[in-house]
Amino acid sequence: MSLTIEKKKERYKVIASSATIVEAAKRLGLSQPVLARWARKNNAKPTIKTAKTRQRMNLYRRGWTDTEIAKTEGCHTETIRVWRAHRSLPRNEKRKAVPVAVDRQKNPEPRVIPELVKGFFQFLLRVKRKCPDRQIDVLVAAKIYREGLS
C-alpha cells in the first residue's frame, strides 16, 4: 500500500510538530508501532523536545546528579538514570562544595556554601521558635542574617 504525497506530507508535518512518535500516532489516528516503523524508514523524527526534557538536560549540563534532578522533577532517581542512559549521557559525579569569595580582612577563614546555608536555616528555625504564630519573610530574614555575618 503506497501513501499519497498528501498523506506523506501530513505525516511528516505531524511528526515534526510532535514531541514523540506516540503523540504523533494519536494525532494521526494510527498505532504507535505502525507510525514508528514508517518514521524509521522515511527518516522522520519528532523535533520538539518537551519542557521536561529541556529542564532535565539543563540541570544535567550544570553538573547536577541523578538524585538532585529527580528531587527537582518530583520523580524517582531510576527514572532519571534511564532517561540519561537512553541518551548515552555519562553519570555526573557528586559536586564538592565551592568556597565563596571572601574578604580576608573581615573573615580570616573562608566559609563554604553548605555551611552558610546550614547557618541560615538554623537562624530561621531560631526565629520561628521565638515567634511560632508569625510567618517569616525569607528575604528580610536573609538580609538580617547577612548583616549579622559582617
HELIX and SHEET records of a PDB file:
HELIX    1   1 ILE A    5  ALA A   16  1                                  12    
HELIX    2   2 ILE A   21  LEU A   28  1                                   8    
HELIX    3   3 GLN A   32  ASN A   42  1                                  11    
HELIX    4   4 ALA A   51  ARG A   61  1                                  11    
HELIX    5   5 ASP A   66  GLU A   73  1                                   8    
HELIX    6   6 THR A   77  HIS A   86  1                                  10    
HELIX    7   7 ILE A  113  LYS A  130  1                                  18    
HELIX    8   8 VAL A  138  LEU A  149  1                                  12    
END                                                                             
